[in-house]
Every structure is written in structure tokens, then in C-alpha cells.
Amino acid sequence: MIYNERIMIKMKLTILFIIFIILSGCSEFAILMSGSSLAVSQNAYVKAYNGLDVLTLMSTEKSIKKHIYDEGKKHVQTLTQIVNDK
């Protein structure tokens, strides 16, 4: 039974790698997959965040981190303007 499970895991990984190779022309998808494949975790919070990040990236073409960075940059620029005006 364990031998069959190992074969199934190897087959799944092979199929996954083939899909990655085929879709490597998609830069955002490739970047997303390369980042998530490096940090594999069993933590439910990490899986939930990664799922939300994929949905955010698909709907807005920006990751959650990019949204946070852009909004933070806007707030810093606003605060800088306020400080410089006084």
C-alpha cells in the first residue's frame, strides 16, 4: 500500500512539474508558483493567506503585498506633504 502511495505522489509531482513548465510563459503565474513552492507549510493560516493571495492576484493583477506596499506608499507621501506644509 505504501509503495502505491509513493508512486501516486511521484506521478502527481511529475504532472505538476509538467504544468509548471507549460505555464512558465505566464510571468505572474510563474512568480507566484515559484514563491509558494519554496515555502511549503502545513499551517492553516499560511494556506488561507496563499489562497487569498492567489484570488487577489487573479482579480486585481496585484498581490496582497503589492496592495499593502502601494497603500503604505500613498500614506507616507500624504504624511510627508502634511509635514512639509506646516
C-alpha positions in Angstrom: 0.0 0.0 0.0 2.8 2.4 0.9 4.5 1.6 -2.4 1.4 2.6 -4.4 1.1 5.8 -2.5 4.7 6.7 -3.3 4.1 6.0 -7.0 0.9 8.2 -6.9 2.8 11.1 -5.2 5.6 10.8 -7.8 3.0 10.9 -10.6 1.3 13.9 -9.1 4.6 15.7 -8.8 5.5 14.9 -12.4 2.2 16.2 -13.7 2.6 19.3 -11.5 6.1 20.0 -12.9 4.9 19.5 -16.5 2.2 22.0 -15.8 4.7 24.5 -14.4 6.9 24.1 -17.4 4.0 24.6 -19.8 2.7 27.7 -18.0 6.2 29.2 -17.4 5.4 31.8 -20.1 3.0 33.5 -17.7 5.3 35.7 -15.7 2.9 36.4 -12.8 1.8 32.8 -12.5 5.5 31.7 -12.6 6.5 34.2 -10.0 3.5 33.2 -7.8 4.2 29.5 -8.1 7.9 29.8 -7.5 7.3 31.8 -4.3 4.7 29.4 -3.0 6.6 26.3 -3.8 9.6 27.5 -1.8 7.6 28.0 1.4 5.5 24.9 1.7 3.8 24.8 5.1 1.1 22.8 6.8 -0.1 25.8 8.8 -3.8 26.6 8.1 -3.2 30.3 8.3 -0.5 30.2 5.6 -2.7 28.1 3.3 -5.6 30.6 3.8 -3.3 33.6 3.1 -1.9 31.9 0.0 -5.4 31.1 -1.2 -6.5 34.7 -0.7 -3.3 35.9 -2.4 -4.0 33.8 -5.5 -7.6 35.1 -5.7 -6.4 38.7 -5.2 -3.7 38.3 -7.9 -6.2 36.8 -10.3 -8.8 39.5 -9.8 -6.7 42.7 -9.4 -3.3 41.6 -11.0 -1.6 42.7 -7.8 -0.7 40.5 -4.8 -1.7 41.4 -1.3 1.8 42.5 -0.5 1.8 44.9 -3.5 -1.6 46.3 -2.4 -0.2 46.9 1.1 3.0 48.5 -0.3 1.1 50.8 -2.7 -1.3 52.0 0.1 1.6 52.5 2.5 3.5 54.5 0.0 0.4 56.7 -0.5 0.1 57.3 3.2 3.8 58.1 3.6 3.5 60.6 0.7 0.4 62.2 2.3 2.2 62.5 5.7 5.3 63.9 4.1 3.1 66.6 2.3 1.4 67.4 5.6 4.7 67.8 7.5 6.2 69.9 4.7 3.2 72.2 4.5 3.4 73.1 8.2 
